[in-house]
Amino acid sequence: MRLRDTSLSFVVNFLLGVAWAAVLLGAVTAFLSNYSNSFLFAILSSVIATLPGMIGVLLIEHFITSKEKHEELQKQTKLLEKLTQKEQNS
């Protein structure tokens, strides 16, 4: 995982897996329950059923990306503080 904190990484990975499972489960159940009506309707309902899971995946990925951005900004801040200290000393 991309996160450094192991407990947070475990929780985020678990939730990401749950979100992908919701996508898959929603797509399959919606398709199979509406297949007898019409193939086009089954595909459309399958796409609509995947939306809640995909929103969950999107939110978790956004959380991961913002956490990575925060960690990178912390690294840059430390480097800038070191640079300003060197400039003040010289």
C-alpha positions in Angstrom: 0.0 0.0 0.0 1.1 3.5 -0.5 0.4 4.7 3.0 3.1 4.5 5.6 1.0 3.9 8.7 0.4 0.1 8.8 -2.9 0.1 10.8 -4.3 2.9 8.6 -3.1 1.1 5.5 -4.8 -2.1 6.6 -8.1 -0.3 7.2 -8.0 1.6 3.9 -7.1 -1.6 2.0 -10.0 -3.4 3.6 -12.5 -0.7 2.8 -11.2 -0.5 -0.7 -11.7 -4.2 -1.1 -15.2 -3.9 0.3 -16.0 -1.1 -2.2 -14.8 -3.2 -5.1 -16.8 -6.1 -3.9 -19.9 -3.9 -3.7 -19.2 -2.9 -7.3 -18.9 -6.5 -8.5 -21.9 -7.7 -6.4 -24.1 -4.9 -7.5 -23.3 -5.4 -11.2 -23.8 -9.2 -11.1 -27.0 -9.2 -9.1 -28.6 -6.3 -11.1 -27.7 -8.0 -14.4 -28.9 -11.4 -13.4 -32.2 -10.1 -11.9 -33.0 -8.1 -15.0 -31.7 -10.4 -17.7 -35.1 -12.0 -18.2 -36.7 -8.6 -19.1 -34.2 -7.3 -21.7 -30.5 -7.5 -22.3 -30.2 -3.7 -22.7 -32.2 -3.1 -19.6 -30.0 -5.6 -17.7 -26.8 -3.8 -18.8 -28.2 -0.4 -17.9 -29.4 -1.6 -14.5 -26.0 -3.2 -13.9 -24.2 0.1 -14.7 -26.5 2.0 -12.3 -26.0 -0.7 -9.6 -22.3 -0.2 -9.7 -22.4 3.5 -9.0 -22.6 3.3 -5.1 -19.5 1.1 -5.0 -17.7 3.2 -7.6 -18.3 6.3 -5.5 -16.9 4.5 -2.5 -13.8 3.5 -4.5 -13.4 7.1 -5.7 -13.7 8.5 -2.2 -11.2 6.0 -0.8 -8.7 6.8 -3.6 -9.2 10.5 -3.0 -8.3 9.9 0.7 -5.2 8.0 -0.2 -4.1 10.7 -2.7 -4.7 13.5 -0.2 -2.8 11.6 2.5 0.2 11.1 0.1 0.0 14.8 -0.8 0.1 15.8 2.8 3.1 13.5 3.5 4.9 15.0 0.5 4.2 18.5 1.6 5.7 17.7 5.0 8.9 16.4 3.4 9.1 19.6 1.3 8.6 21.8 4.4 11.4 20.0 6.3 13.7 20.5 3.3 12.8 24.2 3.1 13.4 24.7 6.8 16.9 23.1 6.4 17.6 25.3 3.5 16.6 28.5 5.3 18.6 27.5 8.3 21.7 27.1 6.1 21.1 30.4 4.5 20.7 32.1 7.9 23.9 30.5 9.2 26.0 31.7 6.2 
